[in-house]
């Protein structure tokens, strides 16, 4: 690799990763009344990245693929900031913020294939507790094979009913892995939501499946077209990879969390654990759920005290209703969490899943 290329990479990678971390912080801490204070805490990492991006020179043709990935990761990151800055300037609303944040998973998708070549990128895609795990780093050195890494099945942006999968690079068919099926929130998609979980799946060893709803959001009312589709997806995944049938988690955010209840409380559900996050729940669900299914069923409820969409009282009532119906309920209430996804809960969920 030429010295000029190396110099450019050394110049742009740190501000790019820093800007991505800042977007992750913003996404986690977003709370409409506290928008200005969160923006103040974020600072201006986009300005640093913009300057580094502008200073990159021409590269030899042989590095065109690498350059394209780096450019796209930078451009998507800067596009996310640009959209958020517009709202900061008073042009737009919360919907515009969510639209801007759609660029974040696209940036990560462009960057991830560079993990094998660049240790700082690989470290970024690990949870903080495993970034110095020598055994894990050694196992990741092999890189992706035809059966490991990221796969998309009919899950292009804008499509419905497809799914994305991440299989840790150190997966081997002889050792079954736990499975996490993570359901996106309303109007989201699985291809984007995959990145809410990839760090933990990669760090702790789990096959991650991120489906996309068949409609605009999950089938919370009327005919349920999503459960049959999830079963089709699960069958497809289990047909290709070795999944531990005793450790299969169905989790989700907002509407995805609510659909965990709708689908996961059915007596025919194959999932061993349910973990709805920032979800809503009607007491009738507990009464209508399969009574045998509920007995001892491990359910981990996570909710934010600042949730403005589904007030926390709903989650507290849900805990009581499900526990009274016989479920084994773990309840986690997070003081500073609004209606956003708390990635810090993922590692605890995997440990809970592995504990049986």
C-alpha positions in Angstrom: 0.0 0.0 0.0 1.5 3.4 -1.0 2.6 5.8 1.6 0.1 8.4 0.5 -2.8 6.0 0.8 -1.7 5.0 4.3 -1.4 8.7 5.3 -4.9 9.4 4.1 -6.3 6.4 6.0 -4.5 7.3 9.1 -5.9 10.9 8.8 -9.5 10.0 8.1 -10.2 6.8 10.1 -10.0 8.3 13.7 -12.4 11.2 12.9 -14.7 8.9 11.0 -14.9 6.4 14.0 -15.2 9.3 16.4 -18.1 10.8 14.4 -19.9 7.4 14.3 -19.5 7.1 18.0 -21.0 10.5 18.4 -24.0 9.6 16.3 -24.5 6.5 18.4 -24.4 8.7 21.5 -26.9 11.1 20.0 -29.2 8.3 18.9 -29.2 6.6 22.3 -29.7 9.9 24.3 -32.2 11.6 22.0 -35.1 13.0 24.0 -37.1 15.8 22.4 -37.0 18.2 25.4 -33.3 17.7 25.8 -32.3 18.0 22.1 -30.1 21.1 22.6 -28.2 19.7 25.5 -27.6 16.4 23.7 -26.3 18.3 20.7 -24.0 20.3 23.0 -22.6 17.1 24.4 -22.0 15.7 20.9 -19.8 18.7 19.9 -18.6 19.1 16.3 -17.0 15.8 15.2 -18.5 16.3 11.8 -16.4 19.4 11.2 -13.2 17.4 11.9 -14.4 14.6 9.6 -15.4 17.0 6.9 -11.9 18.5 6.9 -10.2 15.1 6.9 -12.5 13.9 4.1 -11.7 16.9 2.0 -7.9 16.4 2.3 -7.9 12.9 0.8 -5.9 12.9 -2.4 -6.1 10.7 -5.5 -5.4 7.0 -5.0 -4.0 4.4 -7.4 -6.7 2.4 -9.3 -5.9 -0.8 -7.4 -7.3 0.8 -4.2 -10.6 1.9 -5.8 -12.7 -0.6 -3.8 -11.2 0.4 -0.5 -11.6 4.1 -1.4 -15.2 3.6 -2.4 -16.1 2.1 1.0 -14.2 4.7 2.9 -15.8 7.5 0.9 -19.3 6.1 1.4 -18.8 5.6 5.1 -17.7 9.3 5.4 -20.4 10.6 3.2 -23.2 8.7 5.0 -21.9 9.9 8.3 -21.7 13.5 7.2 -25.2 13.2 5.7 -26.6 12.1 9.1 -25.0 15.1 10.7 -26.2 17.5 8.0 -29.8 16.4 8.6 -29.5 16.7 12.3 -27.8 20.2 12.0 -30.8 21.3 9.9 -33.1 20.5 12.7 -30.8 22.2 15.2 -31.1 25.3 13.1 -34.9 25.1 13.4 -35.6 23.6 10.0 -37.5 20.3 10.6 -38.8 18.2 13.4 -38.3 14.8 15.1 -39.3 13.0 11.9 -36.5 14.8 10.1 -34.1 13.6 12.8 -35.1 10.0 12.4 -34.7 10.4 8.6 -31.2 11.7 9.1 -30.3 8.8 11.4 -31.1 6.4 8.6 -27.6 7.3 7.2 -25.9 5.8 10.3 -26.5 2.1 9.5 -25.6 2.8 5.9 -22.2 4.2 7.0 -21.6 1.2 9.2 -22.5 -1.2 6.4 -20.0 0.5 4.1 -17.3 0.4 6.8 -17.7 -3.1 8.2 -15.9 -5.0 5.4 -12.7 -3.1 6.3 -12.6 -4.7 9.8 -10.2 -7.4 8.7 -7.7 -4.9 7.3 -7.8 -2.2 10.0 -7.8 -3.1 13.7 -9.4 0.2 14.7 -12.4 -0.6 12.5 -12.6 -4.1 14.0 -12.4 -2.6 17.5 -15.3 -0.2 16.7 -17.5 -3.2 15.9 -16.9 -4.9 19.2 -18.5 -4.0 22.5 -16.3 -2.0 24.9 -15.7 -5.0 27.2 -14.2 -7.1 24.5 -12.0 -4.7 22.6 -8.9 -6.1 24.4 -10.1 -9.8 24.4 -7.0 -11.5 22.9 -8.8 -14.8 22.3 -11.7 -13.1 20.5 -9.3 -10.9 18.4 -7.4 -14.0 17.4 -10.6 -15.9 16.3 -11.7 -12.9 14.3 -8.4 -12.8 12.3 -9.7 -15.5 10.0 -12.1 -13.1 8.4 -15.4 -14.0 6.8 -16.0 -17.3 4.9 -18.9 -18.3 2.6 -20.9 -19.1 5.7 -20.0 -16.2 8.0 -20.3 -12.5 7.9 -23.3 -10.4 6.8 -26.0 -11.7 4.4 -29.1 -9.9 3.0 -32.0 -11.8 1.6 -34.5 -9.6 -0.3 -33.8 -6.9 2.2 -32.9 -3.9 0.1 -33.9 -0.4 1.5 -37.6 0.1 0.8 -38.4 -3.6 0.4 -40.6 -5.5 2.9 -40.6 -9.0 4.3 -36.9 -9.9 3.7 -34.2 -10.3 6.3 -30.5 -9.7 7.1 -28.2 -12.1 9.0 -24.9 -11.7 10.7 -22.9 -14.9 11.6 -19.8 -14.4 13.6 -16.6 -15.0 11.6 -15.5 -17.7 14.0 -18.7 -19.8 13.7 -18.2 -23.5 13.0 -21.0 -25.9 12.1 -19.9 -28.3 14.9 -20.9 -25.9 17.6 -24.5 -24.6 17.7 -24.8 -20.9 18.5 -27.6 -19.0 20.3 -29.9 -17.0 18.0 -31.1 -13.4 18.4 -34.0 -12.3 16.2 -34.2 -8.5 16.5 -37.3 -6.7 15.3 -37.0 -3.1 14.1 -39.4 -0.3 15.2 -42.3 1.2 13.3 -41.4 2.3 9.7 -37.9 0.8 10.2 -36.2 -2.1 8.4 -34.1 -5.1 9.4 -31.1 -4.1 7.3 -30.7 -0.9 9.4 -31.6 -2.5 12.7 -29.0 -5.2 12.3 -26.4 -2.6 13.4 -28.2 -2.1 16.8 -27.0 -5.6 17.7 -24.0 -6.5 15.6 -21.3 -5.5 18.1 -22.7 -7.8 20.8 -23.4 -10.7 18.4 -19.8 -10.4 17.1 -18.3 -10.1 20.6 -20.3 -12.7 22.5 -21.0 -15.3 19.8 -24.6 -15.2 18.5 -26.3 -15.6 15.1 -28.2 -12.4 14.6 -31.3 -12.2 12.4 -32.9 -8.9 11.6 -36.1 -9.3 9.6 -38.2 -6.5 7.9 -42.0 -6.4 8.5 -44.2 -7.4 5.6 -46.2 -4.1 6.0 -45.4 -0.6 7.0 -44.9 -1.9 10.6 -45.5 -5.2 12.4 -48.9 -6.8 12.3 -50.2 -5.5 15.6 -53.8 -5.5 14.5 -55.8 -7.6 12.1 -54.4 -10.5 10.1 -50.9 -11.5 11.2 -48.8 -11.9 8.1 -45.6 -11.4 10.0 -45.4 -14.5 12.3 -45.6 -16.9 9.3 -42.9 -14.9 7.6 -40.7 -15.0 10.8 -41.1 -18.7 10.9 -40.1 -19.0 7.2 -37.0 -16.9 7.9 -36.2 -18.9 11.0 -36.5 -22.2 9.1 -34.2 -20.8 6.4 -31.6 -19.7 8.9 -31.7 -23.0 10.9 -31.4 -24.9 7.6 -28.0 -23.3 6.9 -26.5 -22.7 10.3 -26.3 -24.6 13.5 -28.6 -22.9 16.0 -29.0 -23.9 19.7 -32.7 -24.6 20.0 -32.6 -24.0 23.7 -31.3 -20.4 23.3 -33.5 -18.5 20.8 -34.3 -14.9 21.7 -37.0 -12.8 20.1 -36.4 -9.2 20.8 -37.4 -5.8 19.4 -37.8 -2.1 19.7 -41.1 -0.2 20.0 -43.5 -1.8 17.6 -41.0 -4.6 17.2 -41.1 -5.1 20.9 -44.9 -5.1 21.0 -44.8 -7.7 18.2 -42.6 -9.8 20.4 -45.6 -10.2 22.7 -48.1 -10.7 19.8 -46.0 -13.4 18.2 -43.9 -14.7 21.1 -46.8 -15.4 23.5 -48.4 -17.8 21.0 -48.3 -21.4 22.1 -46.6 -22.5 18.8 -43.7 -19.9 19.1 -40.3 -21.7 19.0 -38.5 -18.8 20.8 -37.3 -19.7 24.3 -36.8 -16.1 25.5 -38.6 -12.8 24.8 -37.1 -9.3 25.3 -39.3 -6.4 24.3 -37.7 -2.9 24.5 -39.7 0.4 24.7 -42.8 -1.6 23.8 -46.5 -1.3 24.7 -48.7 -4.1 25.9 -52.4 -4.5 26.5 -53.5 -6.5 29.5 -55.8 -8.5 27.3 -52.6 -9.9 25.7 -51.9 -11.7 28.9 -55.4 -13.0 29.2 -55.4 -14.2 25.5 -51.9 -15.7 25.6 -51.4 -19.4 25.8 -51.5 -20.2 29.5 -49.1 -23.1 29.2 -46.7 -21.1 27.1 -46.6 -18.4 29.8 -45.6 -20.7 32.7 -42.0 -20.0 33.5 -41.4 -18.2 30.1 -38.3 -16.0 30.5 -39.3 -12.4 29.5 -36.9 -9.5 29.9 -38.7 -6.1 29.7 -36.6 -2.9 29.2 -38.2 0.5 29.3 -37.1 4.1 29.7 -38.4 6.4 32.5 -38.5 9.2 29.9 -40.4 7.4 27.2 -42.8 9.9 25.6 -44.5 7.4 23.2 -45.3 4.5 25.6 -45.3 5.9 29.2 -43.3 3.8 31.7 -46.4 3.0 33.7 -47.4 0.7 30.9 -44.2 -1.3 31.3 -44.7 -1.5 35.0 -48.2 -2.8 34.6 -47.0 -5.3 32.0 -44.4 -6.7 34.4 -47.2 -7.2 37.0 -49.6 -8.8 34.5 -47.1 -11.2 33.0 -45.7 -12.2 36.4 -49.2 -12.8 37.7 -49.8 -15.1 34.7 -46.8 -17.2 35.5 -44.0 -15.8 33.4 -40.4 -15.5 34.7 -40.1 -11.7 34.3 -37.0 -9.6 34.5 -37.6 -5.9 34.5 -35.1 -3.2 33.7 -36.1 0.5 33.9 -33.5 3.0 32.7 -33.7 6.5 34.2 -32.2 8.4 31.3 -33.8 6.4 28.5 -36.4 8.1 26.2 -38.0 6.3 23.3 -34.7 5.1 21.8 -32.8 1.8 21.7 -30.4 1.3 24.6 -27.6 -0.8 23.1 -26.0 -1.1 26.5 -28.7 -3.7 27.4 -27.6 -6.1 24.6 -24.7 -7.8 26.5 -26.9 -8.4 29.5 -29.6 -9.9 27.3 -27.1 -12.3 25.8 -25.9 -13.3 29.2 -29.5 -13.8 30.4 -30.2 -15.9 27.3 -27.1 -18.0 27.9 -28.0 -18.5 31.5 -31.0 -20.6 30.4 
